[in-house]
Amino acid sequence: MNTFTIFLALIVVVAFLLIVVIMVQNPKGGGLSSSFGGGGTQQLGGVKKTTDFLDKSTWTLATLLLALILLSNVAINRGTSDTDSKALDADESTTTLPVIPVQPAANTATIKDSVN
């Protein structure tokens, strides 16, 4: 198991967690805290702070996802092959194609001869 595979697995896990955290939030600002009945009073050990937690976890997971994606680029196995272009090699660019001499055709009849 190489480093890129580990980064790929971490990216998938973080992306799944980010989707879950975003889906739990309510677009109108109620979110998870309104489903616990967090009206004006503080219940269940600070449910009013749930939106703050979801907001911070969204930004944290998004930043972590971006960092993992950028770091995974470093871990990509590039192989050992030469990636330079063959067109840029000095030895290759000076070679010419062989010249094949054109031989005259054996039948040299003209158009006038073929019409008569």
C-alpha positions as CSV (number, residue, x, y, z in Angstrom):
1,M,0.0,0.0,0.0
2,N,1.6,3.2,-1.1
3,T,1.3,6.7,0.2
4,F,-1.1,7.8,-2.6
5,T,-3.6,5.0,-1.6
6,I,-3.5,6.2,2.0
7,F,-4.2,9.8,0.9
8,L,-7.0,8.6,-1.3
9,A,-8.7,6.7,1.5
10,L,-8.4,9.7,3.8
11,I,-9.9,12.0,1.1
12,V,-12.9,9.7,0.7
13,V,-13.4,9.6,4.5
14,V,-13.1,13.4,4.9
15,A,-15.4,14.0,1.9
16,F,-18.1,11.6,3.4
17,L,-17.9,13.4,6.8
18,L,-18.1,16.8,5.1
19,I,-21.3,15.6,3.3
20,V,-22.8,14.4,6.5
21,V,-22.0,17.6,8.4
22,I,-23.5,19.8,5.5
23,M,-26.6,17.7,5.3
24,V,-27.3,18.0,9.0
25,Q,-27.3,21.8,8.8
26,N,-30.5,23.6,8.2
27,P,-30.2,26.2,5.4
28,K,-32.4,28.7,7.4
29,G,-30.1,28.6,10.4
30,G,-32.1,26.3,12.6
31,G,-30.1,23.2,11.9
32,L,-29.6,20.5,14.4
33,S,-30.2,22.7,17.4
34,S,-33.8,23.3,16.4
35,S,-34.5,19.6,16.1
36,F,-33.5,19.2,19.8
37,G,-36.0,21.8,20.9
38,G,-33.3,24.4,21.6
39,G,-35.7,27.4,21.8
40,G,-34.7,30.2,24.2
41,T,-33.2,28.0,26.9
42,Q,-30.0,26.0,26.8
43,Q,-30.8,22.2,26.8
44,L,-28.8,19.0,26.4
45,G,-25.5,20.4,27.5
46,G,-25.4,23.5,25.2
47,V,-27.5,22.8,22.1
48,K,-27.4,26.5,21.2
49,K,-23.7,26.0,20.4
50,T,-24.5,23.2,17.9
51,T,-24.6,25.6,15.0
52,D,-21.2,27.0,16.0
53,F,-19.9,23.4,16.1
54,L,-21.3,22.5,12.8
55,D,-20.0,25.7,11.2
56,K,-16.5,25.1,12.6
57,S,-16.5,21.5,11.6
58,T,-17.6,22.3,8.1
59,W,-14.7,24.8,7.7
60,T,-12.2,22.4,9.3
61,L,-13.2,19.4,7.2
62,A,-13.2,21.6,4.0
63,T,-9.7,22.8,4.8
64,L,-8.5,19.3,5.6
65,L,-9.9,18.0,2.4
66,L,-8.1,20.7,0.4
67,A,-4.9,20.0,2.2
68,L,-5.2,16.3,1.6
69,I,-5.8,16.8,-2.1
70,L,-2.8,19.0,-2.5
71,L,-0.6,16.7,-0.5
72,S,-1.8,13.7,-2.5
73,N,-0.3,15.3,-5.6
74,V,3.1,15.0,-4.1
75,A,2.6,11.3,-3.4
76,I,1.5,10.3,-6.9
77,N,3.8,7.6,-8.3
78,R,5.4,9.2,-11.3
79,G,7.4,6.1,-12.3
80,T,11.0,6.0,-13.5
81,S,10.4,6.6,-17.2
82,D,11.9,9.7,-18.8
83,T,9.1,12.3,-19.3
84,D,11.1,14.6,-21.6
85,S,9.8,15.1,-25.1
86,K,11.6,13.2,-27.8
87,A,11.2,16.2,-30.1
88,L,13.5,18.3,-27.9
89,D,16.4,15.9,-28.1
90,A,19.3,17.3,-30.2
91,D,20.3,13.9,-31.6
92,E,16.7,13.0,-32.8
93,S,16.0,16.4,-34.4
94,T,18.9,16.3,-36.8
95,T,18.0,13.0,-38.4
96,T,16.5,13.2,-41.9
97,L,14.3,10.8,-43.8
98,P,16.0,8.7,-46.5
99,V,15.6,10.0,-50.1
100,I,14.2,7.5,-52.6
101,P,15.1,8.4,-56.2
102,V,12.2,8.6,-58.6
103,Q,12.7,6.4,-61.6
104,P,11.0,7.3,-64.9
105,A,8.2,5.1,-66.0
106,A,8.9,2.4,-68.6
107,N,6.0,3.4,-70.7
108,T,6.6,7.0,-71.9
109,A,3.6,7.3,-74.2
110,T,2.1,10.8,-74.4
111,I,-1.6,11.7,-74.4
112,K,-1.6,12.2,-78.2
113,D,-0.4,8.7,-78.8
114,S,-3.1,7.2,-76.6
115,V,-5.9,9.2,-78.3
116,N,-5.0,8.1,-81.9
